[in-house]
Amino acid sequence: MNIEALAAKLTSWIRDEITARGSLGAVVGISGGIDSSVLAVLCQRAFPRNTLGVLIPCHSNPEDKAHARALAEKFDIPTVEVVLDSVYSTLLKKLPELNTDTALRHLAQANLKPRLRMVTLYYVANQLKYIVAGSSNQSEVAIGYFTKYGDGGVDIMPLGNLVKAQVKELASFLGIPQPIIDKPPSAGLWEGQTDEAEMGISYEALDRFILTGEAPDEVRKKIEKMMAGSAHKRSLPPIPEF
């Protein structure tokens, strides 16, 4: 499928999925990254008057906010902004510290940000009778590189069958601003954080494995371990069979 046909098919799919749910439009958290930018433009194509971008900085890089605003302005996507800095900091002060393991505590604190963003998106969407569209791509979903009940807590995931390279190709076709396409992918969980550094593998290697099954032994083992360890993220909570 060529890239123009793919964009048209995704736009139609978004429109059909939202309409089938009896919803009126889409809410998209625009982070300033490539995935949310592509998603926002596709939703805007599907619902030109009923797509709302939500900027949700939480001790975030100012550049990300600038890129999110540039995207919204270029494509005439209306936005609202909800700054979660003080909410996040206040909640952390109230939450108990139950483990002295710095790495585990750091992970818990990082995951709190996308979970607060999820709550914000649903609050906005519920008021408008919109759905929450999520920007996770196939590469991220396959290895569980998303926060459960955070950025994984969405109603539809239009990019879920596209690896990162395909999202990048789609971004170029849609006219996403080049600085957004070129910057290192990041979830913005802490200063200097990048996806590839945290995953320990490149998107290129991950994409290749997903599409072809080919990878050096060490990379394959790492990917398969992440896939197995994150299986619970891709399933509903288990219930007893009796």
C-alpha positions as CSV (number, residue, x, y, z in Angstrom):
1,M,0.0,0.0,0.0
2,N,1.5,3.4,-1.0
3,I,1.7,6.1,1.6
4,E,-1.1,8.2,0.2
5,A,-3.5,5.3,0.3
6,L,-2.4,4.4,3.8
7,A,-3.1,7.9,5.0
8,A,-6.6,7.8,3.4
9,K,-7.3,4.4,4.8
10,L,-6.3,5.3,8.4
11,T,-8.4,8.5,8.2
12,S,-11.4,6.5,7.1
13,W,-10.7,3.9,9.8
14,I,-10.6,6.6,12.5
15,R,-13.9,8.1,11.3
16,D,-15.6,4.8,11.2
17,E,-14.4,3.7,14.6
18,I,-15.4,6.9,16.3
19,T,-18.8,7.0,14.6
20,A,-19.5,3.4,15.5
21,R,-19.1,4.2,19.2
22,G,-21.6,7.0,18.9
23,S,-18.9,9.6,19.7
24,L,-18.6,13.0,18.1
25,G,-14.8,13.4,17.7
26,A,-11.3,12.8,19.0
27,V,-9.1,14.0,21.8
28,V,-5.4,13.7,21.2
29,G,-2.6,14.4,23.6
30,I,-0.1,16.3,21.5
31,S,3.4,15.8,23.0
32,G,5.5,17.4,20.3
33,G,6.7,14.0,19.2
34,I,6.3,12.4,15.8
35,D,3.7,9.8,16.8
36,S,1.3,12.2,18.4
37,S,1.8,14.7,15.6
38,V,0.9,12.1,12.9
39,L,-2.1,11.0,15.0
40,A,-3.4,14.5,15.5
41,V,-3.2,15.3,11.8
42,L,-5.0,12.0,10.9
43,C,-7.7,12.7,13.4
44,Q,-8.1,16.2,12.1
45,R,-8.5,14.8,8.6
46,A,-11.2,12.5,9.9
47,F,-13.0,15.1,12.0
48,P,-11.9,18.6,10.8
49,R,-14.2,20.3,13.3
50,N,-14.2,17.8,16.1
51,T,-10.6,17.1,16.9
52,L,-9.1,18.6,20.0
53,G,-5.4,18.6,20.8
54,V,-4.5,18.6,24.5
55,L,-1.1,19.8,25.6
56,I,-0.2,18.3,29.0
57,P,3.3,19.4,30.1
58,C,4.5,17.9,33.3
59,H,8.0,19.2,34.1
60,S,8.5,18.8,30.4
61,N,11.1,20.0,27.9
62,P,10.0,23.5,26.6
63,E,11.1,22.5,23.1
64,D,8.4,19.7,23.1
65,K,5.7,22.3,23.9
66,A,7.0,24.6,21.2
67,H,6.8,21.7,18.7
68,A,3.3,20.8,19.8
69,R,2.1,24.3,19.3
70,A,3.8,24.6,15.9
71,L,2.1,21.4,14.8
72,A,-1.3,22.6,16.0
73,E,-0.9,26.0,14.3
74,K,0.2,24.6,11.0
75,F,-2.8,22.2,10.8
76,D,-5.3,24.5,12.5
77,I,-6.0,22.0,15.3
78,P,-7.6,23.7,18.3
79,T,-5.9,23.0,21.6
80,V,-6.2,23.3,25.3
81,E,-3.3,23.2,27.7
82,V,-3.3,21.6,31.1
83,V,-0.1,22.1,33.1
84,L,0.5,19.2,35.5
85,D,3.7,20.4,37.2
86,S,2.2,21.3,40.5
87,V,-0.3,18.4,40.5
88,Y,2.5,15.9,39.9
89,S,4.7,17.5,42.6
90,T,1.9,17.7,45.1
91,L,0.9,14.1,44.6
92,L,4.4,12.8,44.9
93,K,4.6,14.5,48.4
94,K,1.4,12.7,49.4
95,L,2.3,9.2,48.1
96,P,4.2,6.8,50.4
97,E,7.8,5.8,49.7
98,L,7.8,2.1,50.3
99,N,11.1,1.0,48.8
100,T,14.7,2.2,49.1
101,D,15.5,0.9,45.6
102,T,16.2,4.1,43.7
103,A,15.6,2.6,40.3
104,L,12.2,1.2,41.2
105,R,11.2,4.5,42.8
106,H,12.4,6.4,39.8
107,L,10.3,4.2,37.5
108,A,7.2,4.6,39.7
109,Q,7.6,8.4,39.6
110,A,8.1,8.4,35.8
111,N,5.0,6.3,35.2
112,L,2.9,8.7,37.2
113,K,3.3,11.3,34.5
114,P,1.5,9.4,31.7
115,R,-1.1,8.2,34.1
116,L,-1.9,11.8,35.1
117,R,-2.1,12.7,31.4
118,M,-4.5,9.8,30.8
119,V,-6.8,11.1,33.5
120,T,-6.7,14.5,32.0
121,L,-7.5,13.3,28.5
122,Y,-10.5,11.3,29.6
123,Y,-11.8,14.3,31.7
124,V,-11.7,16.4,28.5
125,A,-13.1,13.7,26.2
126,N,-16.0,12.9,28.5
127,Q,-17.2,16.5,28.5
128,L,-17.3,16.6,24.7
129,K,-18.5,13.0,24.0
130,Y,-15.2,12.4,22.2
131,I,-13.0,9.4,22.3
132,V,-9.3,9.3,23.4
133,A,-7.0,8.4,20.5
134,G,-3.6,6.9,21.5
135,S,-0.4,7.4,19.5
136,S,1.5,4.1,20.3
137,N,2.9,2.4,17.3
138,Q,3.5,-1.3,16.6
139,S,7.2,-1.1,17.6
140,E,6.2,0.2,21.1
141,V,3.2,-2.1,21.5
142,A,5.2,-5.2,20.6
143,I,7.7,-4.8,23.5
144,G,5.4,-3.0,25.9
145,Y,7.1,0.3,25.7
146,F,4.2,2.3,27.1
147,T,2.8,2.8,30.6
148,K,-0.1,0.5,31.5
149,Y,-3.1,2.7,32.3
150,G,-1.1,5.7,31.1
151,D,-0.4,6.3,27.4
152,G,-1.7,2.7,27.0
153,G,-5.1,3.8,28.4
154,V,-6.9,4.9,25.2
155,D,-10.0,4.0,23.2
156,I,-8.4,3.6,19.7
157,M,-4.8,3.1,18.6
158,P,-4.6,4.0,14.9
159,L,-0.9,3.6,14.5
160,G,-0.8,0.3,16.2
161,N,0.0,-1.7,13.1
162,L,2.8,0.7,11.9
163,V,6.4,0.3,12.9
164,K,8.4,3.5,13.7
165,A,9.9,3.8,10.2
166,Q,6.4,3.7,8.7
167,V,5.2,6.4,11.1
168,K,8.2,8.5,10.0
169,E,7.4,8.0,6.3
170,L,3.7,8.9,7.0
171,A,4.9,12.1,8.9
172,S,6.9,13.2,5.8
173,F,3.9,12.7,3.6
174,L,1.5,14.6,5.9
175,G,3.9,17.5,6.1
176,I,4.8,17.3,9.8
177,P,7.4,20.0,10.7
178,Q,10.9,18.6,10.0
179,P,12.3,19.4,13.5
180,I,9.6,17.0,15.0
181,I,10.6,14.3,12.5
182,D,14.3,14.7,13.1
183,K,14.5,14.9,16.9
184,P,15.3,11.7,18.9
185,P,12.1,10.0,20.0
186,S,11.4,10.5,23.7
187,A,8.5,9.9,26.1
188,G,9.6,13.0,28.0
189,L,9.6,11.1,31.3
190,W,12.7,12.8,32.6
191,E,15.4,15.2,31.3
192,G,17.5,13.8,28.6
193,Q,15.4,10.6,28.3
194,T,15.2,9.0,24.8
195,D,13.3,5.9,23.7
196,E,16.3,4.1,22.2
197,A,18.6,4.6,25.2
198,E,15.9,3.4,27.6
199,M,15.0,0.4,25.4
200,G,18.6,-0.5,24.8
201,I,18.0,-1.1,21.1
202,S,17.5,1.0,18.1
203,Y,14.1,1.4,16.4
204,E,15.7,0.3,13.2
205,A,16.7,-3.0,14.7
206,L,13.3,-3.4,16.4
207,D,11.4,-2.6,13.3
208,R,13.5,-5.1,11.3
209,F,12.8,-7.8,13.8
210,I,9.0,-7.1,13.8
211,L,8.8,-7.1,10.0
212,T,11.2,-9.9,9.1
213,G,12.0,-11.8,12.3
214,E,15.7,-11.1,11.6
215,A,18.1,-9.7,14.3
216,P,21.5,-10.5,15.7
217,D,21.3,-13.1,18.5
218,E,21.8,-10.6,21.4
219,V,19.2,-8.2,20.0
220,R,16.6,-11.0,19.3
221,K,16.9,-12.3,22.9
222,K,16.5,-8.8,24.3
223,I,13.4,-8.1,22.2
224,E,11.8,-11.5,22.9
225,K,12.4,-11.0,26.7
226,M,10.7,-7.6,26.5
227,M,7.8,-9.1,24.5
228,A,7.3,-11.8,27.1
229,G,7.7,-9.5,30.1
230,S,5.1,-7.1,28.7
231,A,2.4,-9.6,27.6
232,H,0.2,-8.5,30.5
233,K,0.1,-4.9,29.0
234,R,-1.6,-6.2,25.8
235,S,-4.3,-8.2,27.5
236,L,-7.3,-7.6,29.8
237,P,-6.7,-8.5,33.4
238,P,-7.0,-12.3,33.9
239,I,-10.1,-13.6,35.6
240,P,-10.7,-17.1,37.0
241,E,-12.3,-19.6,34.7
242,F,-14.6,-20.9,37.5
